[in-house]
Amino acid sequence: MRKILSVFTTSALILLALLAATTALNGAPMTNADVIKMVKAGIDESVIITSIQNAESKFDASADGLIALSGAQVPKSVINAIIARASAASTPAPAPTRVSTPSAAPSASAFAAPTGNGLSFSYNPATTDSTVDYAIRYAAKARGWKIKSATSNSMNLEYKGYTIVVSYGGGVILIEHTVKTENWAKALQTQIKQKLSE
């Protein structure tokens, strides 16, 4: 059994090395599709996470991207690594008047400037997913939103026929909304922040 496990581990590492070499030769960054291939190939989570952390990447951490990863049975720890990597790679340069710069240890009160139709803010990464999930559910209920659907790190919320998506992980909560729902999203953001700080 150990010999089979050793052969499997060696094969997985060789496959990972080939994937990394192919990516490097093609000049193409690592994507969600690459991670899904690695999971389907049975590569160990820790190896995938190390690849995510070290490879040049172009991950899709939008709600649709996270839902696709979850649907492909990508483990939660790998999805969290993608969110953290995508968040670090896409952190915009701060706007001169609208940004609160996060401290070395982000907390729920450290906000980033909204980008496009999304509001994002940091929370303590040591906070458990269940605590964040509870804060989002609590805030949604308090603001009158109904949970349309939910995955391990994302919720589709509906209110008066409008939908917003709340995704979280790696110390960041993202609320994607439309122009018409921006004020509701801001109110929801405030409610989540308050619940996390309790």
Secondary structure, DSSP 8 states (H G I E B T S, - for coil): -HHHHHHHHHHHHHHHHHHHHHHHHHT--B-HHHHHHHHHTT--HHHHHHHHHHS-B----SHHHHHHHHHTT--HHHHHHHHHHHHHHT-----TTT-----SS--TT-B----SSEEEEE--TTS-HHHHHHHHHHHHHHTT-EEEEEETTEEEEEETTEEEEEEEETTEEEEE--GGGHHHHHHHHHHHHHHHH-
